[in-house]
Amino acid sequence: MFPLSRNFLKFAVAGALIALTAATTPASADEMVQNLGPVRPHEPILATVGSKRVIAFYEADSGSCAVHVVVWNPTDINAESTVSFQATLSPRQTTQINTAEHKPLTLKCGDYAQTLASVDTDQKVVSK
């Protein structure tokens, strides 16, 4: 058996890092990054809802999620279509962001306001 040289190991690690970076980087500058969570306080949820872009983050507020949301159309160069709102969600409570052309983005406050996440409300639950 042959021992691996230090140079070989350095190249292997460098190659692995490049592969991981390429796998998590958008394919083009036009492709927007998505982060649907769960996120901790002050970390952003980044989403596309139809033709709109959404940034949402929250602050823990006495056991609730004080959510801040900004929605805009990326093709609106004057930002005239930008809207924002704030909502306070109790743990496990949800809010929806609706656009005319796509299903809503649903945000859910986690237990003890530790996280905020986008959730899929189309999932069916069957109980016996």
C-alpha positions in Angstrom: 0.0 0.0 0.0 1.3 3.5 -0.9 1.0 6.4 1.5 -0.7 9.5 0.1 1.6 12.5 -0.3 0.7 15.8 1.4 0.4 17.5 -2.0 -2.1 14.9 -3.2 -4.2 15.5 -0.1 -4.0 19.3 -0.5 -5.3 18.9 -4.1 -8.1 16.6 -3.0 -9.3 19.0 -0.4 -9.1 21.9 -2.8 -11.1 20.0 -5.4 -13.7 19.0 -2.8 -14.1 22.7 -1.8 -14.4 23.8 -5.4 -17.1 21.1 -6.1 -19.1 22.1 -3.0 -18.9 25.8 -3.9 -20.1 25.1 -7.5 -23.0 23.0 -6.2 -24.3 25.8 -4.0 -23.7 28.8 -6.3 -26.4 29.9 -8.7 -25.8 28.9 -12.3 -26.1 32.5 -13.6 -26.3 36.0 -12.3 -30.0 36.1 -13.2 -30.8 33.0 -11.0 -31.8 34.2 -7.5 -30.7 32.3 -4.4 -33.4 30.7 -2.3 -33.4 30.1 1.4 -36.7 28.8 2.7 -35.4 28.2 6.2 -35.7 27.4 8.9 -33.8 30.4 9.9 -32.8 31.9 13.3 -33.5 35.6 14.3 -32.1 38.2 11.9 -31.3 35.5 9.2 -33.2 36.0 5.9 -35.7 33.8 4.2 -35.2 34.5 0.4 -37.9 33.2 -1.9 -39.5 33.7 -5.3 -43.3 33.8 -5.4 -44.5 33.9 -9.0 -42.7 36.8 -10.6 -42.1 38.5 -7.2 -39.1 38.2 -4.8 -39.5 38.0 -1.0 -37.2 38.7 1.9 -38.4 37.9 5.3 -36.7 37.9 8.7 -37.8 38.0 12.3 -36.9 39.0 15.8 -37.8 37.1 18.8 -40.3 39.2 20.8 -41.4 37.8 24.2 -41.7 34.2 22.8 -43.3 35.3 19.5 -41.9 36.0 16.1 -41.9 39.7 15.0 -41.8 39.1 11.3 -40.7 41.7 8.7 -41.4 41.0 5.0 -40.5 42.9 1.8 -42.0 41.9 -1.5 -40.9 43.4 -4.8 -40.9 42.8 -8.6 -37.3 42.5 -9.7 -38.1 44.0 -13.1 -39.5 47.2 -11.5 -36.4 49.5 -11.7 -38.1 52.3 -9.8 -39.2 50.0 -7.0 -42.8 51.4 -7.2 -44.3 48.0 -6.7 -42.4 47.3 -3.5 -44.5 46.5 -0.4 -43.6 45.6 3.1 -45.4 44.5 6.2 -44.8 43.4 9.7 -46.7 40.7 11.7 -46.3 39.2 15.1 -46.8 35.4 15.0 -47.3 33.2 18.0 -45.3 29.9 18.1 -46.6 27.5 15.4 -48.8 30.3 13.9 -48.5 31.0 10.1 -49.0 33.9 7.7 -49.3 33.8 3.9 -47.8 36.0 1.3 -50.1 35.9 -1.8 -49.5 36.9 -5.4 -52.0 36.6 -8.3 -50.0 34.2 -10.3 -48.6 31.6 -7.8 -49.6 29.7 -4.7 -48.9 31.6 -1.5 -45.7 31.5 0.5 -46.5 30.4 4.0 -44.2 31.4 6.8 -44.4 29.6 10.2 -43.0 30.7 13.6 -41.3 27.8 15.3 -41.6 26.6 18.9 -40.5 29.2 21.4 -39.8 31.6 18.5 -36.5 29.8 17.9 -37.0 29.6 14.1 -39.0 30.9 11.1 -39.5 28.7 8.0 -41.4 28.5 4.8 -43.8 25.5 5.0 -45.7 23.6 2.3 -49.4 23.8 3.0 -50.2 21.3 0.2 -49.0 18.4 2.2 -51.9 16.1 3.1 -52.0 14.5 6.6 -53.9 11.3 7.1 -54.8 10.1 10.5 -56.3 6.8 11.6 
